[in-house]
Amino acid sequence: MSDASHRPAEPRDTALIHALIDSVYAEYGCRLHLDEEPHLRDPGVYFRASGGEFWVVEDEGIAATVAVKLAGEEAELKSLYVRADRRRRGWGRRLVELATRHAVEHCARRIVLWSD
């Protein structure tokens, strides 16, 4: 495993977040369209507005992302993406645990998982 670490997304990350997600979509013959994914226009602001968070993993750029949106006692895990060359290193598991921990700490009793 590399020395990469996670942190909350910052506005300067937005273009790199879009590039990561678009690259994952491209693996399936799709493209990222922000009109269909408006929560990604300014992800940090969007998720923090609900008490949630959007995290990035930095490892030679943005290597992975995850977000959690809170709504009362329910949380929604979204935007779990790991760059192809950084997969199989445990980031998916760690990011799901991070998002779950955040949800539980903010009184979520149920977590909905969103998957593309």
N, C-alpha and C positions, 0 to 999 in steps of 0.2 A: 504494500500500500504506500502511496506517496505521502508527502508532507502537506497535502492539500487540506484546507479547512473550510468550514462553512461560515457564512455571515449573512445578516439581512441584506437584501438587495438595495442598491442605491440607484438614483436616477442615471448615473453614468453607465450602469450595467445594461440598460434597457436594450440597446442595439445588439449587444452580445447575447442576451437572453433570447431575443428574437432569432438570431442566427442559429443558436443551439437548437431551439424548438423546430425551426424550419429544416435543419439538417436531419432531425429525427423523423419529421413528417416525410421528408424526401425518401427515406428508406422504404416507405410504403407507397411511393408515387404520388404523394400529396404535397401541398404547399401551405404555409401558415398564412392565413388571411385575418388581419386584425379586426376587420368588420365582423367576423364570426367569433372572435376571441377578444372582445373589448377589455376584459380584465387584464390583458397583457400590454395594453397601451402604456400604462404606468403601474406596473404590478405591485410595487411596494406600497404606494398610496392606496390602491384598490383594496388590498388585503388588510392593511393596518386599519382601514376605516371600520372594519367589523371586529377589530381586536385580534385579528389573525396576523399572519406574517408570510412573507415570501423570502426564501433563502436561496443563496447561490453557493456553489462550491467553486473556489478558484484553484485551478491547476492548469497552468499555461492557458489562461483565458477562463471563461465560464465553462466548467466541465459538467455541472449538474445543477438542477433546480428542484425545489418542492415548495408548495404553499399550503396554507390551511386558512379557510374562511370560517368564521364563527357566526352562528345565528342562534342565540339562546343556548339551549342545552345540546344543540347539534353542531357538529363541525363537518366541513367538507375538505377532504384532502384533494389537492389539484396540482397540476403542473409538475409531476414527477418525471423528469427527463434526465438521462445520463448520456453524455457524448459517447459515441460508439467506441472510441479508443480508451475510454475510462471505465468501461463496464467490467463486471466480475471482480470488483475491488471492494465491494461492501457498501458503496455509497447509497444504493437504493434502499437497503435495509436501514442504514443509519439515518437517512433523511425521513423515512416513514416513521421511525422511532422519534425523531426530533419533532415532527409535525404532530404526532400522537401525544407526546408529552406536553406540548404547548396547548393542545386542545383540552387535555385533562386538567392542566393547571388553571385553565379558564372555565372550568365547570362543565365542559361538554360531557354528555352521558352517552352520546351516540356519534359515530364517525361514519360518514358516507364517503366511499372511495370513488373517484371519477377516473375513468381510464379511456384512452383513445384506442 
